[in-house]
């Protein structure tokens, strides 16, 4: 594995900053029932506002394997990187693509924006993703009620970065919160 800023080669896979053209080809990746899909305006606003948090994994033939998009948000000790979406096409799963995409976002959160932690939301029914995130060092911080269109709860999962050496951001809350309080 070779790593340099903006490019990671994983068994002939390239992870690079996302382009507008990439976004136009996300369809094959977004066909998963657990994947939240967004309209083009949403993707473009992230690409324009937080381009350093938007990466695409591409195979040697130029096929999109997966992508991650996120942002930095919060104030004070709640300043953090947030994973808005991480998805890998079914034919490219279990190859380490998600891990490398997450590492890219965590690197930017820590070294560019000096964040305390990275967080993400995942459907409570998505056991495979929850297990994967736990392997990446994330813990369930809290349960967010009716987060997904009022139909399903989410887990807010967090991983502390070096700015939070005592891992205070990862101490779970003892009770669920309504979606309106999840920020």
Helices and strands as residue ranges (DSSP letters): E 2-4, E 7-10, E 13-17, H 20-23, H 40-49, G 51-53, E 54-58, E 64-73, G 76-78, E 80-88, G 90-92, H 97-111, E 117-123, H 127-135, E 139-148, E 152-160, G 168-170, E 177-178, G 179-181
